[in-house]
C-alpha cells in the first residue's frame, strides 16, 4: 500500500511510504482508491487538521505525521462483510493512498451511495 504522509509541523514536508497490505480481517472491506482530487482545500484540511476540526483524525497516523483526506472514488476489491460486495464503487473522503481498509457501519447507507455513484469517475 502506498500512502502520502504530511509532517503536521511543516506542511511542505511530505513523503510517500509503502506498507504491505495485511490479511483482511473479518468484518472489514478493502477499497482500491481509483481517482482522487487534490486542490487547495487539501492544504486547508492539513492546516486545520487538529482541534476543533480534526481532519487528522479521519485517517490516523503517528503523532508527527498525518494522512490528509481527499475526495475520491474507490472500488471494493475484497470484502469480509455480508452485503458489501467486491466491485461496488463509492465516492467520499479517502486518504491520499492506493488502498484503504474499512469497517462498514451502515450497509444501507453504503448501498445508497453505491447506487448514486456507479458511473465513470
Backbone as CSV, one residue per row, in Angstrom:
resi,resn,N_x,N_y,N_z,CA_x,CA_y,CA_z,C_x,C_y,C_z
1,UNK,0.846,-1.172,0.000,0.000,0.000,0.000,0.891,1.234,0.000
2,UNK,0.625,2.149,-0.907,1.308,3.444,-0.942,0.396,4.487,-0.307
3,UNK,1.008,5.383,0.471,0.218,6.451,1.079,1.073,7.696,1.253
4,UNK,0.412,8.851,1.179,1.068,10.133,1.366,0.976,10.517,2.837
5,UNK,2.120,10.880,3.421,2.150,11.389,4.788,2.658,12.821,4.760
6,UNK,2.058,13.664,5.606,2.422,15.078,5.702,2.892,15.348,7.124
7,UNK,4.022,16.038,7.230,4.529,16.444,8.535,3.582,17.498,9.101
8,UNK,2.982,17.226,10.234,1.996,18.138,10.813,2.601,19.481,11.220
9,UNK,3.895,19.513,11.515,4.560,20.747,11.926,5.095,21.544,10.748
10,UNK,5.201,20.910,9.568,5.742,21.562,8.365,5.028,20.965,7.159
11,UNK,3.935,21.589,6.750,3.075,21.008,5.708,3.774,20.859,4.368
12,UNK,4.921,21.497,4.178,5.686,21.333,2.948,6.554,20.088,2.956
13,UNK,6.631,19.416,4.091,7.434,18.204,4.238,6.509,17.001,4.088
14,UNK,6.602,16.353,2.947,5.732,15.205,2.658,6.585,14.014,2.254
15,UNK,6.004,12.834,2.398,6.685,11.636,1.934,5.644,10.607,1.515
16,UNK,6.051,9.776,0.588,5.221,8.649,0.172,5.856,7.406,0.764
17,UNK,5.076,6.662,1.505,5.583,5.460,2.150,4.827,4.245,1.628
18,UNK,5.511,3.122,1.665,4.900,1.863,1.232,4.830,0.928,2.427
19,UNK,3.662,0.377,2.636,3.448,-0.604,3.697,2.759,-1.806,3.070
20,UNK,3.106,-3.006,3.491,2.461,-4.184,2.905,0.986,-4.244,3.297
21,UNK,0.152,-4.709,2.364,-1.245,-4.958,2.704,-1.292,-6.163,3.639
22,UNK,-2.065,-6.045,4.689,-2.236,-7.125,5.655,-3.385,-8.026,5.207
23,UNK,-3.470,-9.209,5.798,-4.625,-10.073,5.575,-5.848,-9.316,6.076
24,UNK,-6.907,-9.303,5.281,-8.114,-8.546,5.636,-8.908,-9.303,6.700
25,UNK,-9.096,-8.702,7.889,-9.837,-9.378,8.962,-11.335,-9.484,8.658
26,UNK,-12.000,-10.375,9.371,-13.456,-10.473,9.290,-14.062,-9.126,9.673
27,UNK,-15.155,-8.772,8.988,-15.848,-7.531,9.293,-15.266,-6.308,8.613
28,UNK,-14.260,-6.499,7.744,-13.657,-5.367,7.047,-13.756,-5.541,5.538
29,UNK,-13.622,-4.420,4.845,-13.603,-4.404,3.384,-12.416,-3.553,2.942
30,UNK,-11.879,-3.873,1.773,-10.722,-3.138,1.248,-11.128,-2.394,-0.017
31,UNK,-10.827,-1.090,-0.022,-11.021,-0.251,-1.200,-9.729,-0.142,-1.985
32,UNK,-9.845,-0.103,-3.289,-8.786,0.417,-4.161,-9.217,1.845,-4.447
33,UNK,-8.361,2.796,-4.189,-8.708,4.194,-4.449,-8.379,4.459,-5.904
34,UNK,-9.432,4.692,-6.689,-9.291,4.789,-8.144,-8.799,6.155,-8.596
35,UNK,-9.474,7.182,-8.139,-9.138,8.561,-8.524,-9.424,9.474,-7.354
36,UNK,-8.524,10.422,-7.148,-8.773,11.404,-6.100,-8.416,12.781,-6.629
37,UNK,-8.981,13.780,-5.976,-8.737,15.172,-6.355,-7.858,15.827,-5.300
38,UNK,-6.848,16.551,-5.755,-6.036,17.377,-4.865,-6.248,18.827,-5.267
39,UNK,-6.680,19.620,-4.304,-6.958,21.037,-4.543,-6.389,21.847,-3.376
40,UNK,-6.578,23.128,-3.414,-6.151,23.950,-2.282,-6.911,23.584,-1.013
41,UNK,-8.091,22.992,-1.150,-8.821,22.542,0.041,-8.027,21.515,0.829
42,UNK,-7.249,20.674,0.150,-6.460,19.671,0.858,-5.433,20.333,1.780
43,UNK,-4.901,21.477,1.368,-3.985,22.222,2.232,-4.754,22.743,3.445
44,UNK,-5.979,23.192,3.226,-6.810,23.643,4.347,-7.095,22.504,5.311
45,UNK,-7.387,21.320,4.797,-7.628,20.171,5.671,-6.401,19.908,6.537
46,UNK,-5.209,19.989,5.938,-3.974,19.757,6.696,-3.739,20.878,7.704
47,UNK,-3.941,22.123,7.285,-3.708,23.262,8.173,-4.665,23.247,9.364
48,UNK,-5.860,22.730,9.168,-6.855,22.663,10.238,-7.043,21.225,10.712
49,UNK,-5.972,20.428,10.626,-6.062,19.014,10.964,-6.301,18.726,12.426
50,UNK,-5.835,19.612,13.294,-6.032,19.400,14.732,-7.379,19.914,15.190
51,UNK,-7.577,20.002,16.512,-8.838,20.513,17.038,-9.083,21.947,16.570
52,UNK,-10.278,22.384,16.367,-11.509,21.650,16.639,-12.010,20.825,15.458
53,UNK,-11.444,21.005,14.255,-11.983,20.311,13.081,-11.524,18.856,12.973
54,UNK,-10.319,18.551,13.373,-9.873,17.170,13.492,-9.683,16.390,12.209
55,UNK,-9.262,17.054,11.138,-9.066,16.327,9.883,-8.012,15.224,10.001
56,UNK,-7.018,15.386,10.877,-6.001,14.336,11.050,-6.604,13.075,11.650
57,UNK,-7.741,13.206,12.320,-8.358,12.044,12.963,-9.095,11.142,11.981
58,UNK,-9.355,11.618,10.769,-10.087,10.795,9.798,-9.315,9.526,9.461
59,UNK,-8.017,9.653,9.264,-7.150,8.531,8.903,-5.899,8.617,9.781
60,UNK,-5.972,8.118,10.994,-4.891,8.315,11.967,-3.535,7.779,11.496
61,UNK,-2.503,8.487,11.903,-1.115,8.087,11.689,-0.408,8.345,13.015
62,UNK,0.917,8.380,13.008,1.611,8.675,14.268,1.475,10.157,14.605
63,UNK,2.019,10.553,15.731,1.821,11.921,16.212,2.411,12.997,15.309
64,UNK,3.566,12.723,14.686,4.257,13.749,13.900,3.748,13.851,12.467
65,UNK,3.199,12.779,11.943,2.784,12.733,10.535,1.291,12.504,10.433
66,UNK,0.678,13.040,9.372,-0.748,12.871,9.164,-1.052,12.417,7.752
67,UNK,-2.255,11.883,7.600,-2.761,11.462,6.291,-3.913,12.396,5.925
68,UNK,-3.665,13.376,5.064,-4.740,14.319,4.742,-5.849,13.639,3.946
69,UNK,-7.098,13.996,4.214,-8.198,13.431,3.440,-8.328,14.111,2.079
70,UNK,-8.943,13.382,1.157,-9.254,13.936,-0.159,-10.579,13.334,-0.615
71,UNK,-11.212,13.974,-1.565,-12.421,13.425,-2.176,-11.980,12.462,-3.268
72,UNK,-12.592,11.270,-3.287,-12.127,10.241,-4.218,-13.216,9.233,-4.531
73,UNK,-12.974,8.479,-5.591,-13.760,7.298,-5.927,-12.964,6.075,-5.507
74,UNK,-13.633,5.105,-4.898,-12.981,3.862,-4.514,-13.842,2.672,-4.885
75,UNK,-13.191,1.567,-5.203,-13.872,0.329,-5.561,-13.509,-0.742,-4.540
76,UNK,-14.511,-1.454,-4.049,-14.265,-2.561,-3.126,-13.565,-3.678,-3.904
77,UNK,-12.370,-4.061,-3.455,-11.639,-5.143,-4.116,-11.714,-6.442,-3.333
78,UNK,-11.998,-6.346,-2.044,-12.093,-7.529,-1.191,-13.019,-7.192,-0.040
79,UNK,-13.872,-8.146,0.350,-14.801,-7.874,1.439,-15.028,-9.109,2.286
80,UNK,-14.998,-8.911,3.589,-15.376,-9.926,4.568,-16.589,-9.442,5.352
81,UNK,-17.474,-8.734,4.629,-18.673,-8.160,5.228,-19.870,-8.566,4.384
82,UNK,-20.858,-9.187,5.009,-22.077,-9.554,4.300,-22.757,-8.286,3.802
83,UNK,-23.102,-8.241,2.529,-23.785,-7.088,1.960,-22.866,-6.063,1.327
84,UNK,-21.565,-6.222,1.482,-20.594,-5.328,0.842,-19.836,-6.193,-0.166
85,UNK,-20.144,-5.983,-1.436,-19.634,-6.853,-2.484,-18.438,-6.255,-3.199
86,UNK,-17.497,-7.114,-3.557,-16.368,-6.687,-4.388,-16.906,-6.108,-5.688
87,UNK,-16.305,-5.048,-6.164,-16.735,-4.379,-7.385,-17.624,-3.176,-7.137
88,UNK,-18.177,-3.050,-5.922,-19.017,-1.893,-5.607,-18.141,-0.647,-5.559
89,UNK,-18.705,0.468,-6.028,-17.944,1.708,-6.151,-18.568,2.786,-5.280
90,UNK,-17.711,3.569,-4.614,-18.168,4.603,-3.694,-17.398,5.897,-3.921
91,UNK,-18.008,6.995,-3.500,-17.384,8.316,-3.563,-17.406,8.896,-2.157
92,UNK,-16.320,9.508,-1.751,-16.301,10.133,-0.444,-14.903,10.504,-0.024
93,UNK,-14.731,10.688,1.287,-13.424,11.021,1.867,-12.560,9.768,1.943
94,UNK,-11.369,9.871,1.402,-10.379,8.804,1.447,-9.037,9.445,1.786
95,UNK,-8.066,8.642,2.235,-6.717,9.191,2.364,-6.066,9.259,0.984
96,UNK,-5.008,10.033,0.847,-4.233,10.042,-0.395,-3.374,8.778,-0.333
97,UNK,-3.880,7.727,-0.951,-3.259,6.399,-0.885,-3.795,5.563,-2.036
98,UNK,-3.327,4.337,-2.133,-3.874,3.487,-3.187,-4.894,2.477,-2.671
99,UNK,-4.922,2.217,-1.349,-5.935,1.342,-0.768,-6.351,1.878,0.598
100,UNK,-7.494,1.393,1.065,-7.988,1.734,2.392,-8.825,0.571,2.905
101,UNK,-8.527,0.098,4.109,-9.346,-0.918,4.764,-10.332,-0.214,5.686
102,UNK,-11.599,-0.663,5.648,-12.654,-0.028,6.440,-13.474,-1.082,7.174
103,UNK,-14.143,-0.627,8.228,-15.125,-1.429,8.943,-16.479,-0.777,8.671
104,UNK,-17.252,-1.302,7.707,-18.551,-0.680,7.384,-19.488,-0.706,8.589
105,UNK,-20.193,0.405,8.786,-21.083,0.525,9.935,-22.558,0.557,9.522
106,UNK,-22.871,1.151,8.387,-24.264,1.256,7.952,-24.348,0.792,6.506
107,UNK,-24.625,-0.485,6.316,-24.652,-1.088,4.978,-25.720,-0.429,4.112
108,UNK,-26.856,-0.039,4.703,-27.914,0.601,3.899,-27.416,1.903,3.298
109,UNK,-26.671,2.695,4.073,-26.121,3.944,3.563,-25.114,3.655,2.457
110,UNK,-24.268,2.648,2.647,-23.283,2.308,1.623,-23.983,1.903,0.322
111,UNK,-25.057,1.121,0.419,-25.791,0.720,-0.785,-26.393,1.930,-1.483
112,UNK,-26.923,2.881,-0.705,-27.483,4.094,-1.281,-26.405,4.878,-2.028
113,UNK,-25.237,5.014,-1.416,-24.139,5.727,-2.065,-23.689,5.006,-3.318
114,UNK,-23.672,3.680,-3.271,-23.237,2.899,-4.425,-24.152,3.166,-5.626
115,UNK,-25.454,3.180,-5.376,-26.390,3.440,-6.474,-26.196,4.836,-7.054
116,UNK,-25.788,5.768,-6.210,-25.634,7.144,-6.650,-24.357,7.379,-7.450
117,UNK,-23.366,6.482,-7.326,-22.060,6.749,-7.908,-21.516,5.550,-8.676
118,UNK,-22.341,4.977,-9.533,-21.886,3.809,-10.277,-21.332,4.192,-11.653
119,UNK,-21.421,5.449,-12.025,-20.912,5.886,-13.337,-19.427,6.090,-13.333
120,UNK,-18.858,6.426,-14.493,-17.406,6.631,-14.572,-16.947,7.834,-13.763
121,UNK,-15.715,7.748,-13.270,-15.141,8.852,-12.485,-14.609,9.915,-13.418
